[in-house]
Amino acid sequence: MSASSDAPQPRSVDDREDAQASLSRDKIFHILQTQRRRDALRYLKDREGPVEMRALAEQVAAWENDTTVAALASDERQRVYIALYQSHLPKLDEEGVIDYNQSRGVVERGVLADEFDPYLDVSDEDGEQVETAETETRWLDYYRHSTAAGIVVVLLSWLGVPPMTVLGTGQWGALVVAAFGLLSLAHVALGDRD
């Protein structure tokens, strides 16, 4: 059903086959250029049958705001809901990717949705992104701890607290800089492997 009208206007099998035949790679990429459309299709990929548009919008908003549906603020929900309702879902419906009944607030995968699945297979990408984020967080933790330790060492040396008086403040500072240099080299050498 077209999102532009409340009256039922089912597509004929011929219309769907014509749309599928005319769906080029450029058209697919054009449709997928918007993150909200990709998220909507990803959500629908894991669902059987029709889903409520509100549930779809809430999950897309949760992904967009890196939170859970329960933790979403009202304005976060509304911003995504309005954009999906007015723009993205009608566009996907118009292209035959989804069947969107705007008046009932129901969405389901259309005949062309399978064409997008290879581009939405995010299990490996998602895992890689999560792994990359975790790796970067680990390296940031190394830098934070090294910074804190360096400040403590130089401060204790500057205050003359034993055993930090064994070396001068400048020497301790040089050691801290050297430690950061080694940490940076390790990050460059090992960071790509993680």
N, C-alpha and C positions, 0 to 999 in steps of 0.2 A: 504494500500500500504506500502511496506517496505521502510524504510528510506535509506537502503543501495543501492538502485538502482533507477535510474531515470525512467526506463521503468515500466509501470503499472504491478503490480503483485498482483491482488486482492486475498484475502484469500477466500477459499471456506467456506461454512457454516460448513462443517465437520471439517476443521482446527480450526475454531473458537470454535466449541463445544468441540473439544479435548483440546484446550487451557483452556477453562473454566473449564472443568472437572479436569484438572491437576493443577489448581491454588489452592495451599494450603495456609494456614494462614501464614506459614513461608515465602512463596513466596511473599505474600502481604506485610508483614512487611519488607522483603528485598527491595522490590520496594519502599516502603514508607520511607526508612531510610534516604533519602536525602531530605532536606528541599525544594530544587528547584523542585523536582518531586511532592512533596505534594502541593506546591503552584501552579504548572501547572495544576494539577488535580482539585484543588479547583477553579481555574479560569474557567476551562472548565465545571465544574459542574453547574455553573450559566449561561452557554451559550447554545443556541439552534443552532445546525448545525455547520458547519465549521467556524473557526476563523483564522485570519492571525497570523502566528507564531510571527511576529514582535510585534503585539499588546499583545500577551501572554507574550512574553519576557519582554516587557516594564512594564507590570503590576507586574510580578514576581520581576523585578529589583526594582520597587517602593516599594513593600512590604519588600524586603530584605534590602533596604536602609532607610526604615521608612520615606518615602517621597511620593510625588505625581509623576505621570508620567511626568507632565509638568516640574517639578523641577529636574528631573534626569540629571546628567552629562553624557556626551557622553561615557566616559569610563565605567560608571556604567551600561549603556545600553549594551554596547559591550561585557563586561565581562559575563553578564548573557546570552545574545543572543548566544554567541559562545558556552558556556557550554551546553545550551539547544539544540542547533543545532547539535553539534558533539556527545553529549553523552546521555543526559537525555531523549530527545524526541525519538531518535532511540531505546533506551532501552524500553520505554513505548510502542512503536509501535511493537517492536519485541515480547513483551509479550501479545499483543492483547488488551492492555488497552486503547490505542488511535489509531486513523488512522492518520498517519503523511505522508503527501506528501512533502517530503523534497525539491524536485525540484520546486514545486509551492509555497512552504512556507505556507501550509495550514494544520491545525490541527483540529481534532474533536474527540469527545469521541468515544471509541470503544465499542465492545460488553461486555468487562469485566469491564468497568469503574464503573458500578453499584456496583461491588464487593468492591470498595474502598470507596464508599460514607459514610458508617458508621464510617469510620476512619477519614473522612474529615469533618464531621458535626461539624463545629467549632463555631456555633452560641453560644452555651453555654460556650464552652471553651474560645472563643474569648472574650465574655462578661466577663467571670471570669478573664481572663488575663488583660483586660482593667481595670476592677474593682480593681484587685490586684495592678496594676501599679498606679492607681489613689490613692489608699489607701497608698501605699508606698510613693508616692510623698507628700501626706498630712502629713505623719509622718516626712518625711525629712524637710518639711516646719516648723513643730513644733520644731524640733531640731535646725534648722537654726535661727528661731526667738528667741528661748531660749538662744542660744549661743550669739547672738547679744545683747540681754537684759542683760545677765550675764556679758559680757565684759563692757557694759556701766555702770552697777551698781558698779562693782569692780573698774573701772577706776575713776568714780566720787568719790567714797569713798577714793581711794588712793590720789586723788587730794585735798581732804578735802572740797568738795562742799556740802553746806548744802542742804537738810536735811540728806545727806548720812553720815554725821559725827556722827549720833546717835549711829551707831554701828561701830566697827573697820573694817578695810579692811579684816582681817582674818575671822571675823564673817560673813561679806557679802559673802566672798568666800565660807564659809561653807553652807550658805543658797543657793547659786547658785548650789553647788554640790548636796545638798539635793533636790533641784528642778529638777535637771537632773535625780537623782535617782527615784523620783516620776514619771517623764515623761517616763523613761525607764520601770518602773513597769506597767504603764498604757499601754504602747506600747505592752508589752508582754501579758497583760491581755485582752486588747481590740482589739489588732491587728488581732488576728485570727477570731474575729467575723465580722470584716469589710469586 
